[in-house]
Amino acid sequence: MTLAWPVFLDRCVGGRLMRARLAESGWDVLSHDEVFVHTAADPDWIATVAAAGRVIVTRDKNIRRKPENLRAFLRAGARVVFVVFQGPRRAYEDALLKGARALQVLLDTREPPLAVALHRSGRLELLVLPDAAAEA
């Protein structure tokens, strides 16, 4: 299934190969290294990607744990899919494709900021976020 929302792959989940495979499936997808230098600070790229309306796909737990990253996430109103399993990058791609229909529904019906856990099976789970006002 094609996802109607544009996607951004953080460097920890995918590069050119995963981007190409998702694009072959009809996805509008960019990878981190196409847009940013490898050393780009998380708060900077999170704000830029969210402002562009892209859904962030990452394995980086620090986006929810480090205060400066969490603030950037909440302030930007980012939509983030957290891959919550370890595996080869092909497994991340497979899980995204399996979960695409459910992800589309969540993206269409939930206001940002949005955090979703993606499991190996493609199952999605809404993650609880702190109140954006409390983190500001």
N, C-alpha and C positions, 0 to 999 in steps of 0.2 A: 504494500500500500504506500502511496505517496503521501507525505506529510505536507499539509498546506502552509505550514509555518516555516520560515527560513531558519536554518540550524547553524550553530557555530560549534565546532569541535575543539575543545581544549586540547593542548598538546599531550596531555596524559592519556587521552582516549583514542586519538586517531590522527593520522597524517594524510598524505596524498592518496595512499591506496584506499583507505576507508572512505575518504571524501569522494574518490572516483566511483567506488561501488555504490554509495548512497546516491550519487548523482545519476548513475545508470538506472537507478530505481525511480528517478524523477524528483529526487529531493533537491531543494535549493540549499546548498551546504558550502560553508567555508571552514578552513582549518586555521588554527591559531597562527601558524607560521606563514600563512599567505598574507596576513594582515599586520601582524605585530612581530617585533624582535623577540627572540627567545627570553630575554630578561625583562620583558614588560611587566610592570607591577600589576598584581591581580586587581586592585581597586580601579586602576586606569582602564584596563581592557574590559572589565565587567561593565563599567559605566558606558563605554563606547558601544559594546555589543548590545546591551539592553536598549540603548537609545536607538539603535538600528532595527529594533524589533526582532532580533534573532533569539532563538531558544538555545541556551548554553547546555552542552553535554560535557560532563566532566566526571572524573573520579576524585578530584581534589577536595578532601574533607575540610581543608583549611578555609574554604570559601564560607563554610558555616561556622567554623570554630574561631578563627582569628578575628578579633573585634573590627579591625579596619576593613577586612574583606566582607564581613557580615554587614557592616554599615553601608558599604558600597552596593552590595546586593540588594538590601532593603530600599535604600534611597533611589536606586536606579529602577526599581520595580522589575527586577530581572525575573525571567522564567528559566529555571535550572533543572535539568535532569541529572541526578547523581547516579552514576553507575556504582552499584553497591556490592559487586562481586569481582573477584580476580579471575583473569583468564586472558587468552590471546585477544588481540584487538578484533579479530574476526568474530569472536563471541559477543563483543559489545555491539558490533554491527547487526548480528543476528538478533540480539535482544531488542534493539531499537526497531528493527523491521517487524518483529513479532508483536511488539507493544504499540505500534504506530496508530492503530485505530483507537485504542484507549487513550493514548497520548493526545491525539487530535481532539477528542471529546473534552479532556481536562483543559487543554489550551483554549478551547472555544468557550468554556463555561466558567472558568475560574479567573478571577482578577489577580493581577500581579501585586506583590511578588509571589512567586510560586516555586515551591521546591517539591520535586518528585523523585522517589527512589526507583531505579530500574533494576529489576532482578534478572538473572540469567534466563529465566523462562519467558521474559517479556512482560511479566507482571509488574504493574506500577503501584506505588504506595505514596499517598500524600504525606509529606513531612511537615511537622509543626514548626512554624517560624515564630520568633519573638515578635512582639508588636513593633512595627517600624517606628512609631513615635517614641517608644521607650528606648530604642537604640540610637536615635538621632543625636 
